Amino acid sequence: MASSPEQVSDALVFFGATGDLAYKQIFPALYGLVRDEGLSTPIIGVAKQGWDLDQLKGRAADSVKAHGGDIDSDAFKKLLSLLHYVDGDYADPKVFTQLRKEMGDAKNPLHYLAIPPVLFSEVASQLAKSGCSKNARLVVEKPFGRDRQSAEDLSRILDEYFPENSIFRIDHYLGKEPVQNILYTRFANSIFEPIWNRNFVRSIQVTMAENFGVQDRGAFYDEAGAIRDVLQNHMLQILASLTMDPPTGQDHEAIRDRKASLLKAVRALTPNDIVRGQYEGYQDVPGVKPGSTIETFAAARLQIDSWRWAGVPIFFRTGKLLPVSVAEAVVQFKKPPRETFCEIDSVGSGHMRFRIQPDVTIALGTRVKIPGDRMIGDDVELILTRQPGADKPPYQRLLGDAMHGISDLFTREDIVDAEWRIVNDVLGNVAPVYRYKPGTWGPDEAQLLVGRDGPWLNPKRA
């Protein structure tokens, strides 16, 4: 039986309580929920580490001090008082018998699987056998598979024990304030809708760049690569927010229905639509296989087969060791049909820019006259809004929503399938991998991808 949005979860169980994700994200999010939203339900950590409750509390304390911002002593003490711990193998039924005991009188628990997907089946099965899955919600962490088939297999496993409307797939990017700001700006301001289509938009570019390498994640990254790690999820979600039709009705599924419809209309990528790159020195990173062909850079050209966006080229670019760490989307408008003032064509104006990180900026590129006798101008940006990046942390927002059954900011099964369909044929070593120097915008071949629809609009530092 599915839990309803009106039922607030009365216990929070998270598997993988001793892991890196729990340390960096989950404990700070739980602390924020206690401090800001009065969370008072039991919080039960589960892991196989040979720990006891005091050790888990120590880990939580270290985590909050390192990643939780300013410490409110009362909230901090309350968080520690809510913690429980169950230690043992996820294949051992006794672990789940103990978990049911630690949950006390809870009737609508939330289970968060902060563990590798290979363990999902075992944990979901044990939750069902022990009675812990009744009226429960299940939160799962990406990756949701490695390709379309494995994502289907994973969904089939979860569906065996939990109904779809009780499954919350976390993509933390959807919890970011600036990503939500894209939707809000589009649909709260009627001036944008008439020009948000193929008649006025020349191209769309989305860039997600990092100025650092894979660091100590060589083994993980060498199994994933840029397409799986970023393009298939974060970048396609940004594209959906940029290009989806307005949601209708007040149902929680309204936004996700529109996103699903949009992503199903995106043409599947072929090897000719992508350029893959690998930065010089990647092969020397510990954990990277000798001769690895995994991409640390990917650029792609996409098309949306819909009336609104037919013929509008969309360009993605993401990579490691690029000049800056930044994420932004630029919607570039078509030029006026006639050059009135006989100036050199400008590519720096006529756009709307959504900066997602590190700062939050919405800006409109335009051309204004330079003071003087001549009718010549300069490209400027009108800053519509600029905000600091200190919003509610994504995991705090998402965990709070999941506990209340609010699904808007979570990825649905059909959306995950649509995302994998788009990239499935460009996974693996299907296109050449070009070397690029650290600190550049990737291999030169990426410039050829945009062709006459370019150039690439290189983001500047905040």
Secondary structure, 3 states (H helix, E strand, C coil): CCCCCCCCCCEEEEECCCCHHHHHHHHHHHHHHHHHHCCCCCEEEEECCCCCHHHHHHHHHHHHHHHCCCCCHHHHHHHHHHEEEEECCCCCHHHHHHHHHHCCCCCCEEEEECCCHHHHHHHHHHHHHHCCCCCCEEEEECCCCCCHHHHHHHHHHHHHHCCHHHEEEECHHHHCHHHHHHHHHHHHCCCCHHHCCCCCEEEEEEEEECCCCCCCCHHHHHHHHHHHHHHHHHHHHHHHHHHCCCCCCCCCCHHHHHHHHHHHHECCCCHHHEEEEEECCHHHCCCCCCCCCCCCEEEEEECECCCCCCCCCEEEEEECCCCCCEEEEEEEECCCCCCCCCCCCCCCCCEEEEEEECCEEEEEEEEEECCCCCCCEEEEEEEEEEECCCCCCHHHHHHHHHHCCCCCCCECHHHHHHHHHHHHHHCCCCCCEEEECCCCCCCCHHHHHHHHHCCCCCCCCC
